[in-house]
Amino acid sequence: MNLQFQRDAFRFGWPSRIVLLLCVIVLTVACFPLRWLSTGVAKMTKCQIVLLQPEGTIWSGSAQLGFSAIQAGTSEACHSAQVGSERFSWNTQFSVLDLTCKWIIQYVSAARPLELTVHPKALKLSSNQIDLPANLLEVMGGLMRSLHLRGKLAIRWDDLVLDSVLRGGVEIHFLNVSSPISPVKPLGSYALTLQMNQTLKLDVSTTNGPLLLTANGIVEKGRLSLHGEATALPESIDSLIGLLSIIGKKDGAVYRFKI
């Protein structure tokens, strides 16, 4: 008796291909290395923001942020960052019921962990406060780079929500600001308020100090347009005349500037 066995060839059909593709996508997303984002972040921000020493994945890891002014030229490589943040770390929480993902970010200078929540239709950064060095302003270039400001930035914000538009409010306090080009120290403390609803509007006022600043402006298409004026208390005008000349052009009793 002759026995014959017939072996059917495995057919790699469309259902198998779809399952394999889904598996690849799930594994890629679950293990997405943070370093893969480095090039994208630098390109998207024109090298103004870069990821430094990224470790882990987008779901759990750590990194630093580097900040630089806009760089001229066509080179694809970013130069070394002018200012760097302290290192921060994060992990994530998922909710299948309402399809949300929350990033919990640990940063030493924040009042409490930062919480970034992504919903299917919105993104929310919960209210918080964070302190940063004032020399971070140098990456704005122009006047800010010339002044080499030192001091502390205390940033507070309400819940910031991005759905169809960005909504919320931010207060930035520039505390005990000084500049190496001025003998008067400190120059003062200043408050900047931002209101976001359709457009981003900002106002600058003086809290205290001999250097008096007022300004207002808007942010459109990612570009800041700020106009203001500077002057000084009568008893400090002679000591600050050089700094005022750098800040803006003299127009009567004030010096006008724009960024």
MORALIN-V938083 format. One line per field, one symbol per residue. phi: phi as a letter, one per 20 degrees, with the letter a starting at -180 (. if undefined). burial: # if it has 24 or more other C-alpha atoms within 12 Angstrom, else .. A space follows every 50 residues. Layout:
BEGIN
phi->???
burial->???
END
This chain:
BEGIN
phi->.ddcdddfffdeefgfffffffffffffffdfffffegffffffelmfcc edlfcndfebabacddcbfgdfodfeeeffffcceffccbbccdcffdlc cdeddecfeefbgfcddddgdbccdfgabbdcffffffffmlffffelfc qcdddcbfgdcdcfcecqccdddedlfcbfecfecffqccccdcddamdd dccdbeeaofedccababdclmdecccbbcbbfgfdfffdfffffffaef bmecdebbc
burial->.................................##..#...#...##### ##.##.###############......#..######.###.#........ #######.....######....##################...##.#### #######.###.....#############.##.#.###########...# ######..##########.......#######...##..#########.. ...####..
END
